């Protein structure tokens, strides 16, 4: 059996589930969990996102059959904004990794991010770090310290981010990045909200070529939740359940 997490699940026929797993040894792939929707199924309660699992699968084709599954530890207790952040991590893995693409370190980084989401009130540093780690594991990382002309990034200069290339020195514009900010981000000095916003903008630019034009459903659902909560003058609160939210159909 190998360590795994559920990224997503769908009803399959009358009593089964189609489950997308993210595993330590084989990366991301889908399995049929026969009978998992039945009330007495021992898999019904554990085949949920954010529950550490041990799984055994079988099959000669891309779509495998789940043979056995058990929880290896309690589920990560994500609530509210942190829960939707967890779904965002799952969607990044779905959109950016290929089927049966094992990537050294990604599984551990994902598990660590879930752990941090249960412990930290400030989620932005957790998300930005995972985005950067995933880009690096996929071979899409860029150099923080040298620009596209192999000149050192300096604090008093400005740069544009060139997707799949890195930073290009330019005169200061509303869309350029200050060299001083880039050097702080390279060291993960994320000690104020302005730098966190700069990092978010940069990661969106860096991820865009690989995510493609389709919007992220987890982001759309979170925005809808914020709007609904604002209209009702209530704080943003998500369900305590880790069931995939309605409308999330990656």
C-alpha positions in Angstrom: 0.0 0.0 0.0 1.2 3.5 -0.7 0.5 6.9 0.9 -2.2 8.9 -0.9 -4.7 11.8 -0.7 -8.1 12.3 -2.5 -8.0 15.3 -4.8 -11.5 14.9 -6.1 -14.4 12.4 -6.3 -17.5 11.9 -8.4 -20.5 9.6 -8.2 -20.0 6.6 -10.4 -22.9 4.4 -11.3 -25.4 3.6 -8.5 -23.1 2.7 -5.6 -19.5 3.6 -6.5 -17.2 6.5 -6.7 -14.7 7.7 -9.3 -11.8 9.0 -7.2 -8.8 11.0 -8.3 -5.8 10.2 -6.0 -2.5 11.9 -5.5 0.0 9.3 -4.4 3.6 9.2 -3.2 4.8 6.7 -5.7 2.8 7.2 -8.9 1.6 10.8 -8.7 -2.0 11.5 -9.8 -4.4 9.0 -11.2 -8.1 7.9 -11.0 -9.6 4.8 -9.5 -13.0 3.2 -9.2 -14.0 2.7 -5.6 -16.7 0.0 -6.0 -19.5 0.2 -3.5 -18.0 3.3 -1.7 -21.4 5.1 -1.7 -23.2 2.4 0.2 -24.0 3.4 3.7 -22.1 0.5 5.2 -19.0 0.8 3.1 -15.8 1.2 5.2 -14.5 3.5 2.5 -17.4 5.9 2.6 -16.1 8.1 5.4 -12.4 8.1 4.5 -12.3 8.7 0.8 -12.4 12.4 1.4 -10.0 15.2 0.6 -7.3 16.0 3.2 -7.4 12.6 4.8 -4.0 10.8 4.8 -4.5 7.4 3.3 -2.8 4.2 2.5 -4.2 2.7 -0.7 -3.8 -0.4 -2.9 -5.0 -0.3 -6.5 -5.0 -2.8 -9.4 -5.5 -2.6 -13.1 -3.7 -2.7 -16.5 -5.2 0.5 -17.8 -5.1 4.2 -16.9 -8.3 3.8 -14.8 -7.5 1.6 -11.9 -9.7 -0.2 -9.4 -9.3 0.5 -5.7 -8.5 -2.7 -3.8 -7.9 -1.4 -0.3 -7.8 1.9 1.5 -7.4 2.9 5.1 -6.8 6.2 6.9 -3.2 6.4 8.1 -3.9 9.5 10.3 -6.8 11.8 11.2 -7.9 14.2 8.5 -6.4 17.7 8.5 -9.1 19.9 10.1 -9.4 22.7 7.6 -12.2 25.2 8.1 -13.4 28.4 6.5 -10.9 30.1 4.2 -8.3 27.4 5.0 -10.6 24.7 3.6 -11.0 26.5 0.3 -7.3 27.1 0.2 -6.9 23.3 0.5 -9.2 22.8 -2.5 -7.0 25.4 -4.3 -3.9 23.2 -3.7 -5.8 20.2 -5.0 -6.8 22.0 -8.2 -3.2 23.1 -8.8 -2.1 19.5 -8.7 -5.0 18.5 -11.0 -4.2 21.2 -13.5 -0.4 21.3 -13.5 0.6 17.6 -13.1 0.2 14.8 -15.6 -1.4 11.4 -15.0 1.1 9.0 -13.5 3.8 11.7 -13.1 5.7 11.0 -9.9 7.6 14.2 -8.8 10.1 13.9 -6.0 9.2 16.2 -3.1 5.7 17.3 -4.3 3.9 14.9 -2.1 5.8 16.0 1.0 5.4 19.7 0.1 1.6 19.1 -0.3 1.4 17.3 3.0 3.4 20.1 4.8 1.1 22.8 3.2 -2.0 21.0 4.6 -0.3 20.8 8.0 0.5 24.5 8.0 -3.1 25.4 6.9 -4.3 23.8 10.1 -1.9 25.8 12.2 -1.5 29.2 10.7 -4.0 32.0 10.6 -2.2 33.7 7.7 -2.7 31.4 4.7 -1.0 33.5 2.0 2.6 32.5 2.8 1.6 28.9 2.7 0.0 29.1 -0.7 2.8 31.2 -2.2 5.4 28.8 -1.0 3.6 25.8 -2.4 3.1 27.5 -5.7 6.8 28.2 -6.0 7.8 24.7 -4.9 5.4 23.2 -7.4 6.8 25.3 -10.2 10.3 24.2 -9.3 9.4 20.5 -9.2 7.8 20.8 -12.6 11.0 22.5 -14.1 9.4 25.9 -14.4 11.3 27.7 -11.6 13.2 30.9 -12.4 16.2 32.8 -11.2 15.5 35.4 -8.5 19.1 36.8 -8.5 19.9 37.2 -12.2 17.8 38.7 -15.0 17.3 37.4 -18.5 20.6 39.0 -19.6 22.5 37.3 -16.8 23.0 40.5 -14.9 22.5 40.5 -11.1 19.1 41.7 -9.9 19.8 44.9 -7.9 17.6 46.5 -5.3 17.3 50.0 -7.0 16.3 48.6 -10.4 12.9 47.5 -11.8 12.0 44.4 -13.7 9.2 42.9 -15.7 8.5 39.2 -15.3 8.7 37.3 -18.6 6.9 34.0 -18.4 9.1 31.0 -18.9 12.2 33.2 -18.9 12.5 35.3 -15.8 13.0 39.0 -15.0 13.9 41.6 -17.6 15.3 45.0 -16.5 13.1 47.9 -17.4 12.4 51.5 -16.4 9.9 51.7 -13.6 6.3 51.1 -14.6 3.1 50.4 -12.7 3.5 46.7 -13.7 7.2 46.3 -12.9 8.7 44.8 -9.8 11.2 46.6 -7.6 14.5 44.7 -7.4 14.4 45.2 -3.6 11.1 43.4 -3.4 12.4 40.5 -5.6 15.4 40.0 -3.3 13.1 39.9 -0.3 10.8 37.4 -1.9 13.7 35.2 -2.9 14.5 34.9 0.8 10.8 34.5 1.6 10.7 37.6 3.7 6.9 37.9 3.7 6.5 40.1 6.7 4.0 42.6 5.4 0.8 42.6 3.4 2.3 44.6 0.5 5.0 42.1 -0.2 2.4 39.3 0.0 0.3 41.0 -2.6 3.4 41.5 -4.8 4.2 37.7 -4.4 0.6 36.8 -5.3 0.7 38.9 -8.5 4.1 37.4 -9.5 2.9 33.8 -8.9 -0.2 34.4 -11.0 2.0 35.6 -13.8 4.3 32.6 -13.4 1.5 30.0 -13.3 -0.6 31.4 -16.1 1.1 29.8 -19.1 0.7 26.3 -17.5 -2.8 26.7 -16.0 -4.2 27.9 -19.4 -7.2 30.2 -19.9 -9.8 28.2 -17.9 -10.6 29.9 -14.6 -9.7 28.1 -11.3 -13.0 26.8 -9.9 -11.7 26.9 -6.3 -10.9 30.6 -6.7 -14.3 31.3 -8.2 -16.1 29.5 -5.4 -14.2 31.4 -2.8 -15.0 34.7 -4.4 -18.7 33.7 -4.5 -18.4 32.8 -0.8 -16.9 36.2 0.0 -19.6 38.0 -1.8 -22.4 36.1 -0.1 -20.8 36.6 3.3 -20.3 40.3 2.6 -23.9 40.7 1.5 -25.1 39.0 4.7 -22.6 40.9 6.9 -21.2 37.6 8.1 -17.6 36.4 8.2 -16.4 34.0 5.6 -17.3 30.5 6.9 -17.1 27.3 4.9 -18.7 24.0 5.8 -16.8 21.9 8.3 -17.1 18.9 6.0 -14.3 18.2 3.5 -16.8 17.1 0.9 -16.0 18.7 -2.4 -18.1 21.9 -2.5 -21.0 22.1 -5.0 -19.9 23.6 -8.3 -16.3 22.4 -8.0 -16.0 20.1 -11.0 -12.4 20.0 -12.1 
